[in-house]
Amino acid sequence: MAEKSSPRLIIIAGPTAVGKTELAISIAKKIGGEIISADAMQVYRYLDIGTAKPLPEERAIVPHHLIDVADPRDDFNVARFVKEADKTIEKLWNEKKNIFVVGGTGLYIRALIKGIFWGAGQNPTLRQHLKELMEKEGTHSLFELLKKEDPEAAKHIHPHDWVRIIRALEVILSTGISIKTFQKAHGFKNKRYNYLFLGLNIQREKLYKRIEKRCQDMVSRGLVEETECLLSMGYDPQLKPLQSLSYKHIISYLEGKISLDEAIHLMSRDTRHLAKRQWTWFNKESDIQWYHVEDTEKIMGKILDFIDREL
């Protein structure tokens, strides 16, 4: 168990479009809380409509953090999320605020509360390629590559230890994160924070209807124009944020490859698939407690009990 004095987090997770933001804002406003977004796309500036960011008027009600903190060209990853979230948590905790972590990016939430897991970065195809490169060019060549890609790891690995060299390269090239970061995070023996982990659920067909409506609303609110603006600013359509659910199909529409109706249909389809993956991910979390999104009184009671117990 984490120490009683460690920061206390209220985590609200669940599939996209289930209603996490609305519920979190409502509760945080009542009990004096602020929200840390755990959404891998909302970190990017200028991507507002397509990432379903909280509206300015919503953020005026309850302050939000880790939104608009990266340029679309940035390689924002889980390690950076944890680093920035940790700093924000410390600040809010010192200000005696109730801290909400809200979002659907399960890896970000898991890494924040439990550390980044050692198993990440496994890529058998890449590993085989590195072995073939070693056979062709020698261990020295691999070690020089490691010094370039992950100089910190190279300091701790013998130049002839080809097994560890290949593993370190596999991790850095697959994830963009040093193996040293994974090793340090894997060393957590206790929970990093005291937390209450709540999952929001809803009937699947109802969620799918909400997803379809959201996609249509995004276009009505100006998703096409937002995408045009991003491209006019010089952002490459192949950038990771612009290959996310909402933008890639609008880009295909702007390039004349599909109709707008087809783009909306594909957005809805892919968002449903995302929701399924999120359900699968969160269902594997042993400490998540599920509530129907409309059970607001039960959810509020659970949060107040958690706060009272941890005081």
C-alpha positions as CSV (number, residue, x, y, z in Angstrom):
1,M,0.0,0.0,0.0
2,A,1.1,3.6,-0.7
3,E,1.7,5.7,2.3
4,K,-1.3,7.6,3.7
5,S,0.5,10.9,3.0
6,S,0.8,10.2,-0.7
7,P,-1.5,12.0,-3.1
8,R,-5.0,10.7,-3.5
9,L,-6.4,10.2,-7.0
10,I,-9.9,9.7,-8.2
11,I,-9.7,7.9,-11.6
12,I,-12.7,7.9,-13.9
13,A,-12.1,5.7,-17.0
14,G,-14.1,3.9,-19.6
15,P,-14.8,3.7,-23.3
16,T,-14.9,6.8,-25.6
17,A,-18.2,8.8,-25.6
18,V,-19.5,7.1,-22.5
19,G,-19.7,10.4,-20.6
20,K,-16.5,10.6,-18.6
21,T,-15.9,14.3,-19.0
22,E,-19.5,15.4,-18.1
23,L,-19.6,13.3,-15.0
24,A,-16.1,14.3,-13.8
25,I,-16.8,18.0,-14.3
26,S,-20.1,17.7,-12.4
27,I,-18.5,16.0,-9.4
28,A,-15.2,17.9,-9.4
29,K,-17.2,21.2,-9.3
30,K,-19.1,20.1,-6.3
31,I,-16.1,18.9,-4.2
32,G,-13.4,21.3,-5.3
33,G,-11.4,19.2,-7.7
34,E,-9.3,19.6,-10.8
35,I,-8.9,17.2,-13.7
36,I,-5.9,15.6,-15.3
37,S,-6.7,14.4,-18.8
38,A,-5.5,10.8,-19.5
39,D,-6.2,11.0,-23.3
40,A,-3.4,10.3,-25.7
41,M,-4.7,12.7,-28.4
42,Q,-6.0,15.6,-26.3
43,V,-2.4,16.5,-25.4
44,Y,-2.0,18.0,-28.9
45,R,-2.6,21.6,-29.6
46,Y,-4.9,22.6,-32.4
47,L,-6.7,19.2,-32.5
48,D,-9.8,20.2,-30.6
49,I,-13.0,19.0,-32.3
50,G,-11.6,15.7,-33.5
51,T,-10.3,14.7,-30.1
52,A,-13.5,15.7,-28.3
53,K,-11.6,18.1,-26.0
54,P,-13.7,19.6,-23.2
55,L,-15.1,22.9,-24.4
56,P,-13.6,26.2,-23.2
57,E,-16.7,26.8,-21.1
58,E,-16.3,23.4,-19.5
59,R,-12.7,24.1,-18.7
60,A,-13.8,27.4,-17.2
61,I,-16.0,25.5,-14.7
62,V,-13.2,23.0,-13.7
63,P,-9.5,23.5,-14.5
64,H,-8.1,20.8,-16.8
65,H,-4.4,19.7,-17.1
66,L,-2.4,17.9,-19.8
67,I,-4.5,19.3,-22.6
68,D,-2.7,21.3,-25.3
69,V,0.7,20.5,-23.9
70,A,2.3,19.2,-27.1
71,D,2.8,20.2,-30.7
72,P,1.3,17.7,-33.3
73,R,4.9,17.0,-34.4
74,D,6.0,16.0,-30.9
75,D,6.5,12.4,-30.0
76,F,4.3,12.4,-26.9
77,N,4.5,9.0,-25.2
78,V,3.6,7.3,-21.9
79,A,6.8,8.2,-20.2
80,R,6.3,11.9,-20.9
81,F,2.7,11.6,-19.7
82,V,3.7,10.1,-16.4
83,K,6.4,12.7,-15.9
84,E,4.1,15.6,-16.5
85,A,1.2,14.1,-14.6
86,D,3.4,13.5,-11.6
87,K,4.4,17.2,-11.5
88,T,0.8,18.3,-11.8
89,I,-0.3,15.9,-9.1
90,E,2.3,17.2,-6.7
91,K,1.2,20.8,-7.4
92,L,-2.5,20.1,-6.9
93,W,-1.9,17.9,-3.8
94,N,0.1,20.7,-2.2
95,E,-2.8,23.1,-3.0
96,K,-5.1,20.6,-1.2
97,K,-7.2,20.0,-4.3
98,N,-9.1,16.8,-5.1
99,I,-7.4,15.3,-8.1
100,F,-9.4,13.6,-10.8
101,V,-7.6,11.6,-13.6
102,V,-10.1,11.2,-16.4
103,G,-9.7,9.5,-19.8
104,G,-9.8,6.4,-21.9
105,T,-6.1,5.8,-22.6
106,G,-5.6,2.7,-20.4
107,L,-1.8,2.5,-20.8
108,Y,-1.4,6.1,-19.5
109,I,-3.6,5.4,-16.4
110,R,-1.9,2.1,-15.7
111,A,1.6,3.6,-16.0
112,L,0.6,6.5,-13.7
113,I,-0.7,4.4,-10.9
114,K,1.4,1.2,-11.2
115,G,4.5,2.0,-13.3
116,I,5.4,1.2,-16.9
117,F,5.5,-2.5,-17.3
118,W,8.6,-4.3,-18.4
119,G,6.9,-6.4,-21.0
120,A,6.3,-3.3,-23.2
121,G,8.2,-3.0,-26.4
122,Q,8.2,-6.7,-27.4
123,N,8.6,-6.8,-31.1
124,P,9.7,-10.2,-32.5
125,T,10.0,-9.0,-36.1
126,L,12.3,-6.1,-35.1
127,R,14.3,-8.5,-32.8
128,Q,14.9,-10.9,-35.7
129,H,16.0,-8.0,-37.9
130,L,18.5,-6.8,-35.3
131,K,19.9,-10.4,-35.0
132,E,20.3,-10.5,-38.7
133,L,22.0,-7.1,-38.7
134,M,24.4,-8.4,-36.0
135,E,25.3,-11.5,-38.0
136,K,26.0,-9.3,-41.0
137,E,27.8,-6.3,-39.4
138,G,28.8,-7.5,-36.0
139,T,28.0,-6.7,-32.4
140,H,30.1,-3.5,-32.5
141,S,27.7,-2.1,-35.2
142,L,24.7,-2.8,-33.0
143,F,26.3,-1.2,-30.0
144,E,27.1,1.9,-32.0
145,L,23.4,2.0,-33.0
146,L,22.4,1.7,-29.3
147,K,24.7,4.6,-28.3
148,K,23.0,6.7,-30.9
149,E,19.4,5.7,-30.1
150,D,19.6,5.2,-26.3
151,P,22.9,6.6,-24.9
152,E,21.7,6.1,-21.3
153,A,21.2,2.4,-21.7
154,A,24.5,2.0,-23.6
155,K,26.3,3.3,-20.4
156,H,25.1,0.2,-18.5
157,I,25.6,-2.5,-21.1
158,H,28.9,-4.2,-22.1
159,P,29.7,-3.7,-25.8
160,H,29.9,-7.5,-26.3
161,D,26.6,-8.3,-24.5
162,W,24.6,-8.8,-27.7
163,V,21.5,-10.1,-25.9
164,R,21.1,-7.0,-23.8
165,I,22.0,-4.7,-26.7
166,I,19.3,-6.2,-28.9
167,R,16.7,-6.1,-26.1
168,A,17.5,-2.4,-25.4
169,L,17.3,-1.6,-29.1
170,E,14.0,-3.5,-29.4
171,V,12.5,-1.4,-26.6
172,I,13.7,2.0,-27.7
173,L,12.9,1.5,-31.4
174,S,9.4,0.1,-30.7
175,T,8.3,2.6,-28.0
176,G,10.6,5.6,-28.1
177,I,11.2,5.0,-24.4
178,S,14.6,3.9,-22.9
179,I,14.8,0.5,-21.4
180,K,16.1,2.2,-18.3
181,T,12.8,4.0,-17.9
182,F,11.0,0.6,-18.0
183,Q,13.3,-0.9,-15.6
184,K,13.0,1.9,-13.0
185,A,9.2,1.8,-13.3
186,H,9.1,-1.9,-13.1
187,G,10.8,-1.7,-9.7
188,F,7.7,-0.2,-8.0
189,K,6.8,-2.6,-5.2
190,N,3.9,-0.4,-4.0
191,K,1.1,1.6,-5.6
192,R,2.5,4.9,-6.7
193,Y,-0.6,6.7,-5.3
194,N,-3.6,6.2,-3.2
195,Y,-6.4,5.9,-5.7
196,L,-10.0,5.0,-6.4
197,F,-10.4,3.5,-9.9
198,L,-13.9,3.9,-11.3
199,G,-15.0,2.6,-14.7
200,L,-18.1,4.0,-16.4
201,N,-20.3,1.7,-18.4
202,I,-23.4,1.9,-20.5
203,Q,-25.4,-0.5,-22.7
204,R,-23.4,-1.2,-25.8
205,E,-26.1,-0.2,-28.3
206,K,-26.7,3.0,-26.5
207,L,-22.9,3.8,-26.6
208,Y,-22.8,3.1,-30.3
209,K,-25.6,5.5,-31.0
210,R,-23.7,8.1,-28.9
211,I,-20.6,7.5,-31.0
212,E,-22.5,7.9,-34.2
213,K,-24.0,11.1,-33.0
214,R,-20.7,12.4,-31.8
215,C,-19.1,11.8,-35.2
216,Q,-21.9,13.7,-37.0
217,D,-21.7,16.5,-34.4
218,M,-17.9,16.8,-34.9
219,V,-18.5,17.5,-38.6
220,S,-21.3,19.9,-37.9
221,R,-19.1,21.8,-35.5
222,G,-16.3,22.2,-38.0
223,L,-14.1,19.1,-38.1
224,V,-13.5,19.5,-41.8
225,E,-12.4,23.1,-41.4
226,E,-10.2,22.2,-38.4
227,T,-8.5,19.5,-40.5
228,E,-8.0,21.9,-43.4
229,C,-6.5,24.4,-41.0
230,L,-4.0,21.8,-39.6
231,L,-2.9,20.9,-43.1
232,S,-2.6,24.6,-44.1
233,M,-0.3,25.1,-41.1
234,G,2.1,22.6,-42.7
235,Y,1.4,19.6,-40.6
236,D,2.1,16.3,-42.5
237,P,-1.0,14.2,-42.8
238,Q,1.1,11.2,-41.9
239,L,1.8,12.5,-38.4
240,K,0.5,10.2,-35.7
241,P,-2.2,12.7,-34.4
242,L,-3.5,13.2,-37.9
243,Q,-3.7,9.5,-38.5
244,S,-6.0,9.2,-35.4
245,L,-9.7,8.2,-35.7
246,S,-11.3,11.5,-36.7
247,Y,-8.7,13.1,-38.8
248,K,-7.5,10.4,-41.2
249,H,-10.9,9.9,-42.8
250,I,-11.5,13.6,-43.1
251,I,-8.1,13.9,-44.8
252,S,-9.1,11.1,-47.2
253,Y,-12.3,13.2,-47.9
254,L,-10.3,16.3,-48.5
255,E,-8.0,14.4,-50.9
256,G,-11.0,13.3,-52.9
257,K,-10.7,9.6,-52.1
258,I,-14.0,9.2,-50.3
259,S,-17.3,11.2,-49.8
260,L,-18.0,13.1,-46.6
261,D,-20.8,10.5,-45.8
262,E,-18.2,7.7,-46.2
263,A,-15.8,9.6,-43.9
264,I,-18.4,9.9,-41.2
265,H,-19.3,6.2,-41.5
266,L,-15.7,5.1,-41.2
267,M,-15.1,7.4,-38.3
268,S,-18.1,5.9,-36.5
269,R,-16.9,2.3,-37.3
270,D,-13.4,2.9,-36.1
271,T,-14.6,4.7,-33.0
272,R,-16.8,1.7,-32.1
273,H,-13.7,-0.6,-32.6
274,L,-11.8,1.7,-30.2
275,A,-14.5,1.5,-27.6
276,K,-14.4,-2.4,-27.8
277,R,-10.6,-2.3,-27.2
278,Q,-11.0,0.1,-24.3
279,W,-13.6,-2.2,-22.7
280,T,-11.2,-5.1,-23.1
281,W,-8.3,-3.2,-21.6
282,F,-10.2,-1.9,-18.6
283,N,-11.9,-5.2,-17.9
284,K,-8.4,-6.6,-17.3
285,E,-7.7,-4.1,-14.5
286,S,-8.3,-6.0,-11.3
287,D,-9.0,-2.9,-9.1
288,I,-11.5,-1.1,-11.3
289,Q,-15.0,-0.7,-10.0
290,W,-17.7,-0.4,-12.6
291,Y,-20.7,1.9,-12.5
292,H,-23.4,2.8,-14.9
293,V,-22.7,6.3,-16.1
294,E,-26.1,7.4,-14.9
295,D,-25.6,6.1,-11.3
296,T,-24.3,9.5,-10.3
297,E,-25.5,9.3,-6.7
298,K,-23.7,6.0,-6.1
299,I,-20.6,7.3,-7.8
300,M,-20.6,10.4,-5.7
301,G,-21.1,8.4,-2.5
302,K,-18.2,6.1,-3.4
303,I,-15.9,9.1,-4.0
304,L,-16.9,10.8,-0.8
305,D,-16.4,7.6,1.2
306,F,-12.9,7.3,-0.4
307,I,-12.0,10.8,0.5
308,D,-13.3,10.5,4.1
309,R,-11.4,7.2,4.5
310,E,-8.1,8.7,3.3
311,L,-8.2,11.8,5.3
